[in-house]
Amino acid sequence: MDMEPRFSDWLAEHVGLEDARLGERLGGGNSNVTQLIRHRNGLAILRRPPDNAISSSAAGGVRREYKMLAALHGHAPVPAPLGFCDDASVLGVAFAVVEHVRGVSITTALPSAYAAGASTLEAIGKELIDALASVHTLDWQALGIEPPDAPQGYVAKQIRRWLKARGTDCVRDLPLIAEIGGWLEKHLPPPPPPTVMHGDFHLDNTLFRHDTPRLAAVIDWELASIGNPYADLALMLAFWGKRSVDPPGFAFVQQVTRDAEHCVDRDALSRQWSSRTGLALDDLEFYRVFALWRLAAIVEGAYVLFRRGSVADDYSRRLEYDVPALLEEAAAIARLGVGA
């Protein structure tokens, strides 16, 4: 059944976009599908669950992302939310429609209009940190964002959740999942006051202006919550600059910062964030271990689907190496920081 006419009618009635039709998909990986919508007056963006969702709650992720954008728009650099639909008869799945932001996603190379060199990368790093700090210092209660139960326990709950998930749903022997998970539980620091958190913050989940290294928007908010701001900072820093495993897991993420000489270092960026938020940096190495471990534990779910024949894409296939590499990197930081 061709649902596009029904989709077009819904957009005209509920969002005011006339003569709309679906365009090409953008991006990849395991996150919500991002697809262009072309309409009479320009472009918009469709967000919907991935074709092969790891979690049965993926549709809820679209709703959560939309509600977060609705709360943050006007207070943080995010696309404007335009409409949400949970009527499966319209497109077959729940979906959100958001503003199309003109910008470029920076992954393995700088845009041609940018000057090469350390000053450009420093500008990009500062833009990322400023955006993150602006999110972490919002008054989420005043914005009406509903928190999960016990948001101050975000990290502890994540550790328990993913230890259980990988202990019960696995297709290979990855002893570092349990080993690092135990280390994290042993070294868990006191939590900071909960803040808005993106949940998957790094350069690849932002858009920058085409002509100059200025942030245009932070995108991909499907993992957003009220939780621990250090987890956001630590993931971005873990992918920034030189890394201890070669090639690292998810080598493409923030690759432009890893290949460049004299890139602004993690310490300078973390100090900038601390200055903006007023939060200390005493436990940052713990959070870098947590960020890499959590990511590895989450995406191993896609590798489980791959091994069972449920998916057959390049992203899931590459996890055969990426997940162990992320775990090896997390283990190295744990040994260097506090001790195994």
Residue pairs with C-beta under 8 A, 6 or more apart in sequence:
3 89
3 90
3 91
3 92
4 21
4 22
6 89
6 90
6 91
7 20
7 22
7 90
7 91
8 19
8 20
8 21
10 85
10 87
10 90
11 17
11 20
11 37
11 39
11 83
11 97
12 18
12 19
12 20
14 83
14 85
15 44
15 82
15 83
15 97
17 37
17 39
17 40
17 41
17 44
17 82
17 97
18 39
18 40
18 41
19 39
19 40
20 37
20 38
20 39
20 40
20 44
21 37
21 38
21 39
22 35
22 36
22 37
22 38
22 46
23 35
23 36
23 37
23 38
23 43
24 35
24 36
25 33
25 34
25 35
25 36
26 34
26 35
26 36
26 45
27 34
27 105
28 315
29 315
30 50
30 54
30 299
30 302
30 315
30 316
31 50
31 200
31 220
31 222
32 47
32 48
32 49
32 50
32 58
32 61
32 62
32 65
32 220
32 222
33 46
33 47
33 48
33 49
33 50
33 51
34 45
34 46
34 47
34 219
34 220
35 45
35 46
35 48
36 43
36 44
36 45
36 46
36 100
37 43
37 44
37 45
37 46
37 97
37 100
42 100
43 100
44 82
44 97
44 98
44 99
44 100
45 79
45 97
45 98
45 99
45 100
46 95
46 96
46 97
47 62
47 65
47 66
47 95
47 96
47 97
47 98
47 222
48 62
48 91
48 93
48 94
48 95
48 96
49 58
49 59
49 61
49 62
49 93
49 94
50 58
52 305
52 310
52 311
52 313
54 298
54 301
54 302
54 305
55 61
55 301
59 86
59 93
59 94
61 222
61 223
62 84
62 94
62 95
62 96
62 222
63 84
63 86
63 94
63 96
64 222
64 224
64 225
65 96
65 221
65 222
65 224
66 81
66 84
66 96
66 98
67 145
68 145
68 196
68 221
68 224
69 78
69 79
69 80
69 81
69 96
69 98
69 221
70 81
71 140
71 143
71 144
71 145
72 78
72 135
72 138
72 143
72 196
72 221
73 79
73 80
73 81
75 138
75 143
76 131
76 134
76 135
76 138
76 196
76 218
77 131
77 134
77 215
77 216
77 217
77 218
78 217
78 218
78 219
78 221
79 98
79 99
79 100
79 101
79 217
79 219
80 98
80 99
81 96
81 97
81 98
81 99
82 97
82 98
82 99
83 96
83 97
84 94
84 95
84 96
84 97
85 91
85 94
85 95
85 96
85 97
86 94
88 94
101 207
101 216
101 217
101 219
102 207
102 209
102 210
102 216
103 207
103 208
103 209
103 210
103 216
103 217
104 111
104 207
104 208
104 209
104 210
105 204
105 206
105 207
105 208
106 124
106 203
106 204
106 206
106 208
106 256
107 203
107 204
107 252
107 253
107 255
107 256
108 252
108 255
108 256
109 256
110 116
110 120
110 256
111 208
111 210
113 210
113 211
113 212
114 120
114 212
114 213
117 260
117 262
118 260
118 261
118 262
118 263
118 264
120 213
121 256
121 257
121 260
121 263
121 264
122 263
122 264
123 213
123 214
124 203
124 208
124 213
124 256
124 257
125 240
125 257
125 263
125 264
125 268
125 269
126 264
126 269
126 272
127 208
127 213
127 214
127 215
128 201
128 203
128 206
128 215
128 236
128 269
129 269
129 272
129 273
129 276
130 215
130 272
130 276
131 206
131 215
131 218
132 198
132 201
132 229
132 232
132 233
132 236
132 273
133 272
133 273
133 276
133 277
134 276
135 195
135 196
135 197
135 198
135 218
135 232
136 195
136 196
136 197
136 229
136 232
136 273
136 277
136 279
137 195
137 276
137 277
138 195
138 196
140 147
140 194
140 195
140 196
140 226
145 196
145 226
147 194
147 225
147 226
148 154
148 225
148 226
148 227
150 157
151 194
151 225
151 226
151 227
152 191
152 193
152 194
153 191
154 191
154 194
154 197
154 225
154 226
154 227
154 228
154 231
155 184
155 188
155 191
155 227
155 228
155 231
155 287
155 290
156 185
156 188
156 191
158 231
158 290
158 294
159 181
159 184
159 185
159 188
159 290
159 294
162 177
162 181
162 293
162 294
162 297
162 298
163 177
163 178
163 181
163 297
165 297
165 301
166 174
166 177
166 297
166 300
167 177
167 178
169 301
169 304
170 300
170 304
171 303
171 304
171 307
171 308
172 303
172 307
174 300
174 323
174 324
174 327
176 324
176 327
176 328
176 330
176 331
177 293
177 296
177 297
177 300
177 327
179 331
180 289
180 293
180 327
180 330
180 331
180 334
181 293
181 297
183 289
183 334
183 340
184 286
184 289
184 290
184 293
187 286
187 338
188 286
189 282
189 283
189 286
191 228
192 228
192 229
192 230
192 279
194 226
194 227
194 228
195 226
195 227
195 228
195 229
196 224
196 226
197 224
197 225
197 226
197 227
197 228
197 229
197 231
197 232
198 205
198 218
198 221
198 223
198 224
198 232
199 221
199 222
199 223
199 224
199 225
199 227
199 231
199 232
200 220
200 222
200 223
200 235
201 218
201 232
201 233
201 235
201 236
202 235
202 236
202 239
202 253
202 254
203 236
203 239
203 253
203 254
203 256
203 257
204 252
204 253
204 254
205 218
205 219
205 220
206 215
206 216
206 217
206 218
206 219
207 215
207 216
207 217
207 219
208 214
208 215
208 216
209 215
209 216
228 287
229 277
229 279
230 279
230 283
230 284
230 287
231 287
231 290
231 291
231 294
233 270
233 273
233 284
233 287
234 284
234 287
234 288
234 290
234 291
235 291
235 292
235 295
236 254
236 269
237 266
237 269
237 270
237 284
237 288
238 288
238 291
238 292
238 329
238 333
239 250
239 253
239 254
239 257
240 254
240 257
240 263
240 266
240 269
241 257
241 258
241 263
241 265
241 266
242 258
243 258
243 329
244 329
244 332
244 333
245 325
245 328
245 329
245 332
247 325
248 258
248 325
248 326
248 329
249 292
249 296
249 321
249 322
249 323
249 324
249 325
249 326
249 329
250 295
250 322
250 326
251 258
257 263
270 281
270 284
271 281
273 279
274 280
274 281
285 333
285 334
285 336
285 337
285 338
286 337
286 338
288 330
288 333
288 337
289 330
289 331
289 333
289 334
289 337
292 326
292 327
292 329
292 330
292 333
293 326
293 327
293 330
295 326
296 322
296 323
296 326
296 327
296 330
299 319
299 322
299 323
300 319
300 323
302 311
302 315
302 316
302 319
303 316
303 319
303 320
303 323
305 311
305 316
306 312
306 313
306 316
306 317
306 319
331 340
334 340
